[in-house]
Structures are given as structure tokens and as C-alpha cells.
Amino acid sequence: MSRNTLRTLQHGVWRRAGCILLAIILGAGAAPAWPAQTGAGDQKEQQGFQYKAYTEAQIAEALQRPLQLNDCIGIALTKNLSLKQARGNQERARATHSGSFGIFLPVLTVDGTRANNYVDLPDSLGNFFESRFDAQSSVTAAAQLYLPLGTRVEYKRDLLREAQFPQGRRSRSDERAYSFTVTQPLLRGAGPRVASNKVISAGYQRRLQENDFINQQAATVYSVKSAYYNVLQQRQLLQVNFSAFKNDSALAVASEALVIAKLAQRRDVLSAQIRAADSRATLIKSQTDYQSALDALKDEMGMPFEQELPLGPDSLVFKPVSLNEQELLQIALQNNPALRAFQYAIKDARLRRGVSRNATLPQLDLFGTYVRSNETDELANAEVARARGWTAGATLSYNFLSREARGAAQSAQLALIQQEDGYAELEREITLSMREIVRSVFSSAAEVAAIQRGIEVAEQKLEFARAMFNLGRASNFDVTDAQEFLLKAQNQYLRKLVTYYSDLALLETLTGQPVTP
């Protein structure tokens, strides 16, 4: 048989092997339902998220004008360090999931060897009269393929296998062979979920990290809102305390004038001066608290601490909202990303339990191998030998002392129970938090209304006390008492508003739905 004929035969073998592999892949049965790689699920899960991250250009533009709350949130969604870490974990999980599909790609290998030997041939008397040079070369290619049913396909072929004897008997032979083997496990390692468990698990971990990122986004929004409301509170407190300091200073001056006019006593002046000193100390502390609140907001936004934040003229004003506790609770249990992440963790735990249980089964594999080979003497230009045939069989093994596999199966079962208990616990925590937050919102709204009425009364009392003091019919104690009551009411009002709006922001985090007025 000529060399061209052999090459034609080899090419035909490769084509037939490729057709067989393709048929096995297409007929391997239904593949497991891997989590989708597209972003459709992500968009569905984030459909209630109303905030957008700013680009660097938008951040630069926003810092040139007074910042609103949405500006602070948009900057934070880009620069918050905790959110960046969650985004990195999400991208890593996506890369791992994408790479996990590589187990179903063919693995191609090529091995080659060459051996040269000089052999001295003796005659009948034991004298060496002739030397022979042997040269043996071989190049073998192999292709391995793992299918989603656990099927293993292997194809091996001799690209080159020849022996040369240029001296002595002067012969040269060429041997070519190929084999095609299919192995199908029936127990251990069988089934799409077991065979594809790494791909499925990587998909679950990817969706878990995606939901963790969504949860971190919501937590970042809540943190920025809380810090922003605290800044507004401290800024308004600073204005209130500055106004109180001015009033107390003016009262000290007025008391001094009344003493000169014999309309007040010296102790009234001392009391007014003490009150003014206290107001100054409170004002200084208020300025420090305001700068600390700004630093906390910058920290949540991921901005440099030396960066100036040109905040807009927003102020805390009470705006009532209407809440339906049962409806909000139902939305939270359906949409909360932390719960969704737990659901994927439970699915992954169930998958690991199934895989670990499968590892305790006996090993029962069916295999079939087709082998074909031929050997040619090239110097004689003749085929020396030819062989071909099928081999089929089964292998069975079982490790009766496999305590490690049984222990892993028990551990996987316990891990699943823990995940399910953790999910139930998180559900109860969310339910409890929702009930407490709704009650706190209603309570804060009622307290704000009561405090507003107290502020109105305190303002009237202060106005009356000042009028009587100016007429010399009241001491400055009446004025300072009214001012202190008003200042206390204004502080309570601002603190309660921060609690009110922070609770509404927390409701947004738990439900994924806007509830802030």
C-alpha cells in the first residue's frame, strides 16, 4: 500500500471519528439547566432599584454645583469601597462560571519519543563482525472529551511510529494505529447534575454574588441617606445653636443695660453671661459635629476627606407617608436580595449533597473500544500486518470501607440543613425588622407632630417672655427658660426627623421599593 493511500485512509478515519464525536454530543440527552449567562435575570432582580451610578464625568460635573441626595448616592455607587469589593466578587464569580464550561471542551495532547541504538552483531565464534544502527520514532496524538452525561470519549492515533535499521539487515518499517473508546458510568459519576456539578455550582455562586452585590448597593444607598440626613440635622442644629448664642449674647447685653437702669439685679447679668458662655460652647461642639457628619458622608461616598462637598440648601422637613405593613412585608420576602442569595446557597448545598451521595455508590462503567492498526515495510513497499476489532465490557468496583465518602455525604446533608435554617432565620429577622420599622415610622410621625406643637408653644412663650423682659416686668430667667425649652424642642424635632427618614430608607433597603416621600 502506498504512502498516499495510507494518508487518505488516515484522513477518512479522522473524519469518521469527528462525526462520531459530534453525534454523541448532539445525542447526549437533555443538558442540565445551568443558570443563564445573560444579564436578563440581573435586570429582573434589580427592577426596583431606582438609582444609577455616576460616571467620572458626571461626578466631576456634580461637584461643581450644589449636591443633592441623588448626587451623593450616584457618586457612592461608583466610589464606595465596600461596593467595589462586592462588585469585584461578582466579576470573579462570573469569570469562574464562564471558565467552568471548559470541562466540556476537548483536551488535545501529543506525545513523541525517539530512540537511537547501535547494536553489535556477533558471529558463531562470538566475534563481533557487524554493527547495526536502530532508530525508533513515535508520535502519538490523543483527544479526550467529557460530556454532560458523564460520558468519557477518548481517541488515540499514531501520527508516526516507525523503526529503521539502516545497517545490517537494512530494513525500515512503519506502524500506524488508532483507537476510539467510549466509557459511560451508570452509577458513580453518572447523570447530568453529577457530571456538570462544577458548572451548576459555579452558576449558583455567580447568582449568589450578584444578589450580594445588589444587597450591598441597597445597603450603600441606606448608609448614604442616613449620613446625608445626619449632615442636614447637624447643619440645622448649627444654625439653631448659632441663633441661640446670638440671642443669649443679646440678652446678656440687655441685662447689663437693665442693671444700669435699675430695672434688674446683678445676678440677672451673671445668669445671662453664664447662659451665653454655655451657648458658645454648644455652638463650638455643634460645628465639630457638623464637620464629623460631613466626614462620615464622604466616607460613605468614597470621596477624599479633604474634598469639599458643596451640599445644596436642603433641610429636614416632615412629610407624612402611608404604609401598608402586610404589603411591604410580602414585597420584602419576595424581593430582598439577601434572601435570594440564600436561595442560591440552598440550591448549591442541595447539589453538593447529591454529588456527595453519588460518590458513595459503586463504580459501574460500560465501555467500548474500536482499534485498528497496520504495519508497512517501506523498503519492500508491502503491508506486513493489519489488525482491527471491537472490545466491549464493564467494570465494577465498590469500596466498602469508604468512610471519607460517607462522612462527606453526611457533612453535605448537615450543611444543607444549616442553610435552610439560616434562610428561615433571615426571614424571621426581616419580618421582625419590618414590623419594628413600620411601628417606628408611625411613632416618629406622631412624635414629630407633638414636637411641632411644642415648638409653636415655645416660640409663643419666648416672644411673651421677651416682651415682658423689655418692659421690666420679668427677669431674664423667664427668657432663658423659654429659650432653653425651644432649643430642646428643636433638637428633638431634628433627631426625630432623622430617625423617621432613616427608617424609611431602611424600608427601601429591605423591600427594594421606593417609600421615601
C-alpha positions as CSV (number, residue, x, y, z in Angstrom):
1,M,0.0,0.0,0.0
2,S,1.5,3.4,-1.0
3,R,2.0,6.3,1.4
4,N,-0.6,8.4,-0.4
5,T,-3.1,5.6,0.1
6,L,-2.3,5.5,3.8
7,R,-2.8,9.2,4.2
8,T,-6.1,9.1,2.5
9,L,-7.2,6.3,4.9
10,Q,-6.0,8.3,7.9
11,H,-7.9,11.4,6.9
12,G,-11.0,9.3,6.5
13,V,-10.6,7.8,9.9
14,W,-10.3,11.3,11.4
15,R,-13.5,12.4,9.6
16,R,-15.4,9.4,10.9
17,A,-14.1,10.0,14.4
18,G,-15.3,13.6,14.3
19,C,-18.7,12.5,13.1
20,I,-19.0,10.0,15.9
21,L,-18.0,12.6,18.5
22,L,-20.5,15.1,17.1
23,A,-23.3,12.5,17.1
24,I,-22.5,11.7,20.8
25,I,-22.5,15.4,21.8
26,L,-25.8,16.1,20.0
27,G,-27.5,12.9,21.3
28,A,-26.2,13.1,24.8
29,G,-29.7,13.9,26.2
30,A,-31.1,17.0,27.9
31,A,-28.4,19.1,29.4
32,P,-28.8,20.4,33.0
33,A,-30.5,23.8,33.5
34,W,-27.4,25.9,34.1
35,P,-28.0,29.5,35.4
36,A,-28.2,31.8,32.4
37,Q,-25.1,33.8,31.5
38,T,-27.0,36.8,30.1
39,G,-28.0,39.8,32.2
40,A,-31.7,39.3,31.9
41,G,-32.0,37.8,35.4
42,D,-29.9,40.6,36.8
43,Q,-32.2,43.2,35.3
44,K,-35.3,41.5,36.6
45,E,-33.8,41.3,40.1
46,Q,-32.9,45.0,40.0
47,Q,-36.1,46.3,38.5
48,G,-37.0,48.1,41.7
49,F,-33.6,49.8,42.0
50,Q,-34.1,53.4,41.0
51,Y,-30.6,54.8,41.5
52,K,-27.8,55.0,38.9
53,A,-24.1,55.0,39.4
54,Y,-22.3,58.2,38.1
55,T,-19.6,58.2,35.6
56,E,-16.3,60.0,36.3
57,A,-17.5,62.9,34.1
58,Q,-20.8,63.1,35.9
59,I,-19.0,63.1,39.3
60,A,-16.8,65.9,38.2
61,E,-19.8,67.9,36.9
62,A,-21.8,67.2,40.1
63,L,-19.0,68.6,42.3
64,Q,-19.2,71.9,40.5
65,R,-22.8,72.5,41.7
66,P,-24.7,72.1,45.0
67,L,-25.1,68.4,45.6
68,Q,-28.5,66.8,46.2
69,L,-29.2,63.5,47.8
70,N,-29.3,61.6,44.5
71,D,-26.0,63.1,43.5
72,C,-24.4,61.7,46.7
73,I,-26.0,58.3,46.1
74,G,-24.8,58.3,42.4
75,I,-21.2,59.1,43.5
76,A,-21.3,56.4,46.2
77,L,-22.5,53.7,43.8
78,T,-19.3,54.3,41.9
79,K,-16.7,55.0,44.6
80,N,-17.9,53.3,47.8
81,L,-15.1,50.9,48.7
82,S,-17.4,48.1,50.2
83,L,-19.4,48.2,47.0
84,K,-16.3,48.0,44.9
85,Q,-15.3,44.8,46.7
86,A,-18.8,43.4,46.2
87,R,-18.5,44.3,42.5
88,G,-15.1,42.5,42.3
89,N,-16.6,39.4,43.9
90,Q,-19.4,39.5,41.4
91,E,-17.0,39.7,38.4
92,R,-14.8,36.9,39.9
93,A,-17.8,34.7,40.2
94,R,-18.9,35.4,36.6
95,A,-15.4,34.6,35.4
96,T,-15.3,31.4,37.3
97,H,-18.7,30.4,35.9
98,S,-17.7,31.1,32.4
99,G,-14.4,29.2,32.8
100,S,-16.2,26.2,34.4
101,F,-17.7,25.3,30.9
102,G,-14.1,24.4,29.9
103,I,-14.6,20.9,31.3
104,F,-16.7,20.1,28.3
105,L,-14.0,21.2,25.8
106,P,-11.8,18.6,24.2
107,V,-8.3,18.1,25.6
108,L,-5.7,17.5,22.9
109,T,-2.3,16.0,23.7
110,V,0.7,15.0,21.5
111,D,3.5,12.7,22.8
112,G,6.7,12.0,20.9
113,T,9.7,9.8,21.5
114,R,12.9,8.9,19.6
115,A,15.5,6.2,20.5
116,N,18.8,5.6,18.7
117,N,20.8,2.4,19.4
118,Y,24.0,0.8,18.0
119,V,23.9,-3.0,18.1
120,D,27.0,-5.1,17.5
121,L,26.1,-8.5,16.0
122,P,28.5,-11.4,16.8
123,D,29.3,-14.4,14.5
124,S,29.1,-18.1,15.6
125,L,32.5,-17.8,17.3
126,G,31.5,-14.9,19.3
127,N,33.4,-12.4,17.3
128,F,31.7,-9.0,16.5
129,F,31.8,-8.7,12.8
130,E,28.9,-6.3,12.1
131,S,27.1,-3.3,13.8
132,R,23.6,-2.3,13.3
133,F,22.0,1.1,13.9
134,D,18.4,1.0,15.2
135,A,16.3,4.1,15.1
136,Q,12.7,4.0,16.6
137,S,10.4,7.1,16.5
138,S,6.9,7.5,17.6
139,V,4.4,10.5,17.8
140,T,1.0,9.8,19.3
141,A,-1.9,12.2,19.4
142,A,-4.9,11.9,21.7
143,A,-8.2,13.7,22.1
144,Q,-10.3,13.4,25.3
145,L,-13.9,14.7,25.7
146,Y,-16.1,14.8,28.7
147,L,-19.8,15.1,28.1
148,P,-22.7,16.4,30.3
149,L,-23.9,12.8,31.0
150,G,-20.6,11.8,32.5
151,T,-19.6,10.1,29.2
152,R,-15.9,10.0,28.5
153,V,-14.7,9.8,24.9
154,E,-11.0,9.2,24.0
155,Y,-9.4,8.9,20.6
156,K,-5.8,8.0,20.1
157,R,-3.8,7.8,16.9
158,D,-0.3,7.2,15.9
159,L,0.9,10.1,13.8
160,L,4.3,8.4,13.5
161,R,5.6,5.1,14.6
162,E,8.5,3.6,12.7
163,A,11.6,1.6,13.1
164,Q,14.7,1.9,10.9
165,F,17.6,-0.5,10.5
166,P,19.9,1.2,8.0
167,Q,22.8,-1.1,8.7
168,G,23.0,-4.9,8.9
169,R,19.7,-6.3,7.7
170,R,18.8,-2.9,6.2
171,S,15.1,-2.7,6.8
172,R,12.6,0.0,7.6
173,S,9.1,-0.5,8.9
174,D,6.2,2.0,9.5
175,E,3.4,1.1,12.0
176,R,0.2,3.1,12.3
177,A,-2.7,2.6,14.7
178,Y,-5.7,4.4,16.2
179,S,-8.3,3.6,18.9
180,F,-11.6,5.0,19.8
181,T,-13.0,4.4,23.3
182,V,-16.3,5.5,24.9
183,T,-16.9,5.0,28.6
184,Q,-20.3,5.6,30.2
185,P,-20.7,5.4,34.0
186,L,-24.1,4.0,35.2
187,L,-23.8,4.7,39.0
188,R,-21.0,6.8,40.4
189,G,-20.3,9.8,38.2
190,A,-23.5,9.3,36.1
191,G,-26.2,11.8,35.3
192,P,-26.2,15.4,34.1
193,R,-26.3,17.0,37.6
194,V,-23.3,15.0,38.9
195,A,-21.3,15.3,35.7
196,S,-22.0,19.0,35.4
197,N,-21.9,19.9,39.1
198,K,-19.0,22.2,38.8
199,V,-20.7,24.2,36.2
200,I,-24.0,24.3,38.0
201,S,-22.3,25.2,41.3
202,A,-20.3,28.0,39.7
203,G,-23.6,29.3,38.3
204,Y,-25.2,29.3,41.7
205,Q,-22.2,31.0,43.2
206,R,-22.4,33.6,40.5
207,R,-26.1,34.4,41.1
208,L,-25.3,34.5,44.9
209,Q,-22.6,37.1,44.4
210,E,-24.8,39.1,42.0
211,N,-27.5,39.2,44.7
212,D,-25.0,40.0,47.3
213,F,-23.9,43.0,45.1
214,I,-27.5,44.1,44.8
215,N,-27.8,43.9,48.5
216,Q,-24.6,45.9,49.0
217,Q,-26.0,48.5,46.6
218,A,-29.1,48.9,48.7
219,A,-27.0,49.0,51.9
220,T,-24.8,51.7,50.4
221,V,-27.9,53.8,49.5
222,Y,-29.2,53.4,53.0
223,S,-25.8,54.4,54.5
224,V,-25.5,57.4,52.3
225,K,-29.1,58.5,53.1
226,S,-28.5,58.1,56.8
227,A,-25.2,60.1,56.6
228,Y,-26.9,62.7,54.4
229,Y,-29.8,63.2,56.8
230,N,-27.3,63.4,59.7
231,V,-25.4,66.2,57.9
232,L,-28.7,68.1,57.4
233,Q,-29.5,67.6,61.0
234,Q,-26.1,68.9,62.2
235,R,-26.3,71.8,59.8
236,Q,-29.7,72.9,61.0
237,L,-28.6,72.3,64.6
238,L,-25.6,74.6,63.9
239,Q,-28.0,77.3,62.7
240,V,-30.2,76.8,65.7
241,N,-27.3,76.9,68.2
242,F,-25.9,80.0,66.4
243,S,-29.2,81.7,66.7
244,A,-29.4,80.7,70.4
245,F,-25.9,82.1,71.0
246,K,-26.8,85.4,69.4
247,N,-30.0,85.6,71.5
248,D,-28.1,84.7,74.7
249,S,-25.4,87.3,73.9
250,A,-28.0,89.9,73.2
251,L,-29.8,89.0,76.4
252,A,-26.6,89.5,78.4
253,V,-26.1,92.9,76.9
254,A,-29.8,93.8,77.6
255,S,-29.5,92.6,81.2
256,E,-26.4,94.9,81.6
257,A,-28.5,97.8,80.4
258,L,-31.4,97.0,82.7
259,V,-29.0,96.9,85.7
260,I,-27.7,100.3,84.8
261,A,-31.4,101.5,84.6
262,K,-32.0,99.9,88.0
263,L,-34.6,97.5,86.4
264,A,-32.6,94.3,87.0
265,Q,-30.2,92.9,89.5
266,R,-26.6,92.0,89.1
267,R,-27.4,88.2,89.4
268,D,-29.5,88.5,86.2
269,V,-26.5,89.7,84.3
270,L,-24.3,86.9,85.7
271,S,-27.0,84.4,84.8
272,A,-27.2,85.8,81.2
273,Q,-23.4,85.7,80.8
274,I,-23.3,82.1,82.1
275,R,-26.0,81.2,79.6
276,A,-24.2,82.9,76.8
277,A,-21.0,81.0,77.6
278,D,-22.9,77.7,77.6
279,S,-24.4,78.6,74.2
280,R,-20.9,79.4,72.8
281,A,-19.6,76.0,74.0
282,T,-22.7,74.3,72.5
283,L,-22.1,76.2,69.2
284,I,-18.4,75.1,69.1
285,K,-19.4,71.5,69.7
286,S,-22.1,71.8,67.0
287,Q,-19.5,73.0,64.5
288,T,-17.3,70.0,65.3
289,D,-20.3,67.6,65.0
290,Y,-21.2,69.1,61.6
291,Q,-17.6,68.5,60.3
292,S,-17.7,64.9,61.6
293,A,-21.0,64.3,59.9
294,L,-19.5,65.6,56.6
295,D,-16.6,63.3,57.0
296,A,-19.0,60.3,57.6
297,L,-20.8,61.3,54.4
298,K,-17.6,61.5,52.5
299,D,-16.6,58.1,53.8
300,E,-19.8,56.5,52.6
301,M,-19.5,58.2,49.2
302,G,-15.8,57.1,48.8
303,M,-14.6,60.7,48.5
304,P,-11.3,62.0,49.8
305,F,-11.7,63.6,53.2
306,E,-10.1,66.8,52.1
307,Q,-12.7,67.1,49.3
308,E,-15.2,69.9,49.7
309,L,-18.8,68.9,49.4
310,P,-20.9,71.7,48.1
311,L,-24.2,70.5,49.6
312,G,-27.5,72.0,48.4
313,P,-29.9,74.0,50.6
314,D,-32.0,71.0,51.5
315,S,-33.4,70.9,55.0
316,L,-35.2,68.3,57.1
317,V,-39.0,68.8,56.7
318,F,-41.6,66.4,57.8
319,K,-43.6,64.7,55.0
320,P,-46.0,62.0,56.1
321,V,-46.3,58.7,54.2
322,S,-48.9,56.0,54.1
323,L,-47.5,52.5,54.8
324,N,-49.2,49.0,54.4
325,E,-47.3,46.7,56.7
326,Q,-48.5,43.4,55.2
327,E,-47.9,44.6,51.6
328,L,-44.4,45.8,52.5
329,L,-43.6,42.6,54.3
330,Q,-44.7,40.5,51.3
331,I,-42.6,42.6,48.9
332,A,-39.6,42.3,51.2
333,L,-39.9,38.5,51.4
334,Q,-40.2,38.3,47.6
335,N,-37.6,40.8,46.5
336,N,-35.0,41.1,49.3
337,P,-31.6,40.2,47.6
338,A,-30.2,38.7,50.8
339,L,-33.0,36.2,50.7
340,R,-32.4,35.5,47.1
341,A,-28.7,34.9,47.7
342,F,-29.7,32.5,50.4
343,Q,-31.9,30.6,48.0
344,Y,-29.0,30.1,45.6
345,A,-26.8,29.0,48.6
346,I,-29.5,26.4,49.4
347,K,-29.6,25.2,45.8
348,D,-25.8,24.8,45.8
349,A,-26.0,22.9,49.1
350,R,-28.6,20.5,47.6
351,L,-26.3,20.0,44.6
352,R,-23.3,19.2,46.8
353,R,-25.4,16.8,48.8
354,G,-26.4,14.9,45.6
355,V,-22.9,14.8,44.4
356,S,-21.5,13.6,47.7
357,R,-24.2,10.9,47.9
358,N,-23.4,9.8,44.4
359,A,-19.7,9.4,45.4
360,T,-20.8,6.6,47.8
361,L,-22.3,4.4,45.0
362,P,-20.4,1.6,43.4
363,Q,-18.4,2.3,40.3
364,L,-20.2,0.6,37.3
365,D,-18.9,1.7,33.9
366,L,-19.7,0.4,30.4
367,F,-17.0,0.8,27.8
368,G,-16.5,0.1,24.1
369,T,-13.2,0.4,22.2
370,Y,-12.5,0.1,18.5
371,V,-8.9,-0.4,17.5
372,R,-7.3,-0.5,14.1
373,S,-3.6,-0.8,13.2
374,N,-1.4,-1.7,10.2
375,E,2.4,-2.1,9.7
376,T,4.2,-1.4,6.5
377,D,7.7,-2.4,5.3
378,E,8.6,0.7,3.4
379,L,11.7,-0.7,1.8
380,A,9.8,-3.6,0.4
381,N,6.7,-1.4,-0.2
382,A,4.5,-4.1,1.3
383,E,2.0,-4.3,4.1
384,V,3.3,-6.6,6.8
385,A,0.4,-6.8,9.3
386,R,-3.1,-5.4,9.8
387,A,-5.4,-5.7,12.8
388,R,-8.8,-4.3,13.8
389,G,-11.6,-5.1,16.1
390,W,-14.1,-4.1,18.8
391,T,-13.8,-4.6,22.6
392,A,-16.7,-4.0,25.0
393,G,-17.1,-4.7,28.6
394,A,-18.0,-3.4,32.1
395,T,-16.0,-2.5,35.2
396,L,-17.4,-2.8,38.7
397,S,-15.8,-1.7,41.9
398,Y,-17.1,-0.7,45.3
399,N,-15.1,0.5,48.3
400,F,-16.8,-1.0,51.4
401,L,-14.5,1.0,53.7
402,S,-15.0,4.4,52.2
403,R,-15.7,6.3,55.4
404,E,-14.4,9.5,53.8
405,A,-17.2,9.5,51.1
406,R,-19.9,8.7,53.7
407,G,-18.6,11.4,56.0
408,A,-18.6,13.9,53.1
409,A,-22.2,12.9,52.4
410,Q,-23.3,13.4,56.0
411,S,-21.5,16.7,56.1
412,A,-23.2,17.9,52.9
413,Q,-26.6,16.9,54.4
414,L,-25.9,18.9,57.6
415,A,-24.7,21.9,55.5
416,L,-28.0,21.8,53.6
417,I,-29.9,21.8,56.9
418,Q,-27.9,24.7,58.2
419,Q,-28.5,26.7,55.0
420,E,-32.3,26.1,55.2
421,D,-32.3,27.1,58.9
422,G,-30.3,30.2,58.1
423,Y,-32.9,31.1,55.4
424,A,-35.7,30.7,57.9
425,E,-33.9,32.7,60.5
426,L,-33.2,35.5,57.9
427,E,-36.9,35.5,57.0
428,R,-37.9,35.9,60.7
429,E,-35.3,38.7,61.1
430,I,-36.7,40.6,58.1
431,T,-40.2,40.1,59.3
432,L,-39.3,41.4,62.8
433,S,-37.3,44.3,61.3
434,M,-40.2,45.3,59.1
435,R,-42.7,45.2,61.9
436,E,-40.4,47.3,64.2
437,I,-39.6,49.8,61.4
438,V,-43.2,50.4,60.5
439,R,-44.1,50.9,64.1
440,S,-41.1,53.2,64.5
441,V,-42.2,55.2,61.4
442,F,-45.8,55.7,62.8
443,S,-44.4,56.5,66.2
444,S,-41.9,59.0,64.8
445,A,-44.6,60.7,62.8
446,A,-46.9,61.1,65.8
447,E,-43.9,62.4,67.9
448,V,-42.9,64.9,65.2
449,A,-46.5,66.3,65.2
450,A,-46.4,66.6,69.0
451,I,-43.0,68.2,69.0
452,Q,-44.1,70.7,66.3
453,R,-46.9,71.8,68.5
454,G,-44.4,72.1,71.4
455,I,-42.1,74.3,69.2
456,E,-45.1,76.6,68.4
457,V,-45.9,76.9,72.1
458,A,-42.2,77.5,73.0
459,E,-41.9,80.3,70.4
460,Q,-45.0,82.0,71.8
461,K,-43.7,81.6,75.3
462,L,-40.3,83.1,74.3
463,E,-42.0,86.0,72.5
464,F,-44.1,86.8,75.5
465,A,-41.1,86.5,77.9
466,R,-39.0,88.9,75.8
467,A,-41.8,91.4,75.7
468,M,-42.3,91.3,79.5
469,F,-38.5,91.5,80.0
470,N,-38.2,94.5,77.7
471,L,-41.0,96.1,79.9
472,G,-39.0,95.3,83.0
473,R,-41.8,93.1,84.3
474,A,-39.9,89.8,84.0
475,S,-36.4,88.6,84.7
476,N,-34.1,87.2,82.1
477,F,-34.6,83.9,83.7
478,D,-38.0,83.7,82.1
479,V,-36.4,84.4,78.7
480,T,-33.6,81.9,79.1
481,D,-36.1,79.3,80.4
482,A,-38.2,79.8,77.2
483,Q,-35.1,79.7,75.0
484,E,-33.9,76.5,76.6
485,F,-37.3,74.9,76.1
486,L,-37.4,76.0,72.5
487,L,-33.8,74.8,71.8
488,K,-34.6,71.4,73.4
489,A,-37.8,71.0,71.3
490,Q,-35.9,71.9,68.1
491,N,-33.2,69.4,68.9
492,Q,-35.8,66.7,69.5
493,Y,-37.6,67.6,66.3
494,L,-34.4,67.2,64.1
495,R,-33.4,64.0,65.8
496,K,-36.8,62.5,65.3
497,L,-36.8,63.5,61.7
498,V,-33.5,61.8,61.1
499,T,-35.0,58.7,62.7
500,Y,-38.1,59.0,60.6
501,Y,-36.3,59.3,57.3
502,S,-33.6,56.7,58.2
503,D,-36.4,54.2,59.0
504,L,-38.0,54.9,55.6
505,A,-34.6,54.4,53.9
506,L,-34.2,51.1,55.7
507,L,-37.6,50.1,54.4
508,E,-36.3,50.8,50.9
509,T,-33.3,48.6,51.6
510,L,-35.5,45.6,52.8
511,T,-38.2,45.9,50.1
512,G,-36.2,47.2,47.1
513,Q,-39.1,49.6,46.5
514,P,-39.1,53.4,47.0
515,V,-41.0,54.6,50.0
516,T,-39.3,57.8,50.9
517,P,-41.5,60.8,50.2
